[in-house]
């Protein structure tokens, strides 16, 4: 459980942003459904590695989300390789950042999945005035979120890079720990 968290986003050149979630405790991913299915095939693993390599340095967030959509989401093996689980970090990030991107956003339903054996997560949060789609790499503690409302007629999607930074109290002061 998060004892304290702050989400900060900074606008980029094309409305892309970077987000850092500061948390006082290490959140746990918990199993919510029994494990069934298979491990991901090599082509899905290769796509995940491509995304992992690009997350820290990508400047065109929409391009990386397109790679995620084309190579991971559209993979026939994605759902048989995924397991629905609760992830407190993703839950906290999306529930804090989405209302900043779409004022009035109230989360209604969320669903997160881990791709077996990869520490790579994907999911979505449906809200009152939008949809937030997310992918997150547990190993690097980085991911991305795309926020849109397919029914508002604007066709606008906001992209943010998300990063988890853990903190701890030392003699009453907070100290930043490396990712």
C-alpha positions in Angstrom: 0.0 0.0 0.0 1.2 3.5 -0.8 1.8 5.6 2.3 2.6 8.8 0.4 2.6 9.5 -3.3 3.0 12.5 -5.6 2.6 12.5 -9.4 4.3 15.2 -11.4 4.1 15.6 -15.1 6.0 18.0 -17.4 4.7 18.9 -20.8 6.9 18.1 -23.8 7.0 19.5 -27.3 3.9 17.6 -28.6 1.9 17.4 -25.4 3.9 14.3 -24.3 4.9 14.3 -20.6 7.1 12.5 -18.1 5.7 11.4 -14.8 7.4 10.4 -11.6 5.5 8.6 -8.9 7.1 9.0 -5.5 6.1 6.2 -3.0 7.2 5.6 0.6 6.7 1.8 0.5 7.3 -0.9 -2.1 4.0 -1.9 -3.6 3.2 -5.5 -4.2 1.6 -7.0 -7.3 -0.9 -9.6 -6.1 -2.5 -12.5 -7.9 -6.2 -12.0 -8.5 -6.9 -14.9 -10.8 -5.5 -18.4 -11.1 -2.5 -18.9 -13.3 -3.5 -20.5 -16.7 -2.0 -20.1 -20.1 1.4 -20.2 -21.5 4.7 -18.4 -21.5 5.1 -15.8 -24.3 6.6 -16.9 -27.6 10.0 -15.5 -28.9 8.4 -12.9 -31.1 6.4 -11.4 -28.2 9.5 -11.5 -26.0 11.5 -9.7 -28.7 8.8 -7.0 -28.9 8.9 -6.5 -25.2 12.7 -6.2 -25.2 12.4 -3.5 -28.0 10.0 -1.5 -25.9 12.2 -1.9 -22.8 15.2 -0.6 -24.6 13.4 2.5 -25.9 11.3 3.5 -22.9 14.1 5.5 -21.1 15.2 7.6 -24.1 12.3 7.9 -26.4 11.2 11.4 -27.3 8.3 10.6 -29.5 6.0 8.9 -27.1 3.3 8.2 -29.6 5.8 6.3 -31.8 6.7 4.0 -29.0 3.0 3.5 -28.1 2.4 2.6 -31.8 5.2 -0.1 -31.5 3.5 -1.4 -28.4 0.1 -1.5 -30.2 1.5 -3.2 -33.3 3.9 -5.7 -31.8 2.5 -6.5 -28.4 -1.3 -5.7 -28.4 -1.9 -7.3 -31.8 0.1 -10.4 -31.0 -2.1 -13.4 -31.1 -0.2 -14.8 -28.1 -0.7 -11.7 -25.8 -3.8 -12.9 -24.0 -2.8 -16.5 -23.6 0.5 -15.2 -22.1 -1.1 -12.7 -19.8 -2.4 -13.1 -16.3 -4.9 -10.6 -14.7 -3.4 -9.3 -11.5 -3.7 -6.3 -9.2 -0.7 -3.9 -9.4 -0.8 -1.2 -6.7 1.8 1.1 -8.5 -0.1 1.1 -11.8 -3.4 1.6 -10.0 -1.9 4.6 -8.1 -0.2 6.1 -11.1 -3.2 6.0 -13.4 -5.7 7.1 -10.7 -3.5 10.2 -9.9 -2.3 11.2 -13.4 -5.4 10.6 -15.5 -7.4 13.4 -13.8 -4.5 15.8 -14.4 -4.6 15.0 -18.1 -8.4 15.0 -18.4 -10.0 17.2 -15.7 -13.1 15.5 -14.3 -11.8 12.0 -15.0 -13.2 9.6 -12.3 -11.8 6.1 -12.5 -14.6 3.5 -12.8 -12.9 0.3 -13.7 -9.3 -0.9 -14.0 -7.8 -4.1 -15.2 -4.0 -4.9 -15.3 -2.2 -7.9 -16.7 1.3 -9.3 -16.4 2.8 -11.1 -19.3 4.1 -14.3 -17.7 7.8 -14.5 -16.9 8.6 -11.0 -18.2 7.8 -8.5 -15.4 6.0 -6.5 -18.2 2.5 -5.2 -17.5 -0.3 -3.9 -19.6 -3.8 -2.7 -18.8 -6.4 0.0 -18.9 -8.6 2.2 -16.7 -12.0 3.3 -17.9 -13.2 6.5 -16.5 -16.0 9.0 -16.5 -14.6 11.0 -19.4 -11.8 8.9 -20.9 -9.8 5.8 -21.2 -6.2 5.3 -20.0 -4.1 2.5 -21.6 -0.8 1.7 -19.9 2.2 -0.5 -20.2 4.8 -0.8 -17.5 8.2 -2.6 -17.2 8.7 -3.7 -13.6 12.5 -4.3 -14.1 13.2 -0.7 -15.2 10.3 0.7 -13.2 9.2 2.7 -16.3 6.3 2.6 -18.6 3.9 4.7 -20.7 0.3 5.8 -20.5 -2.0 7.0 -23.3 -5.1 8.9 -22.3 -8.0 9.6 -24.7 -11.7 9.9 -25.0 -12.9 8.2 -28.2 -16.3 9.9 -27.8 -15.4 13.6 -27.5 -14.7 14.2 -31.2 -11.3 15.7 -30.8 -9.2 12.6 -31.6 -6.6 13.9 -29.1 -4.5 11.4 -27.1 -2.2 12.5 -24.3 1.0 10.4 -23.8 3.0 10.3 -20.6 6.1 8.4 -19.6 5.8 7.0 -16.1 8.7 6.3 -13.7 8.6 5.0 -10.1 11.0 6.5 -7.6 11.1 5.1 -4.1 11.9 7.2 -1.1 12.8 6.5 2.5 13.0 8.6 5.6 16.5 9.1 7.0 16.6 11.0 10.3 13.3 12.7 9.4 14.4 13.7 5.9 13.4 12.1 2.7 16.2 10.7 0.5 15.8 9.7 -3.1 16.8 6.1 -4.0 18.0 5.2 -7.5 15.5 3.4 -9.7 
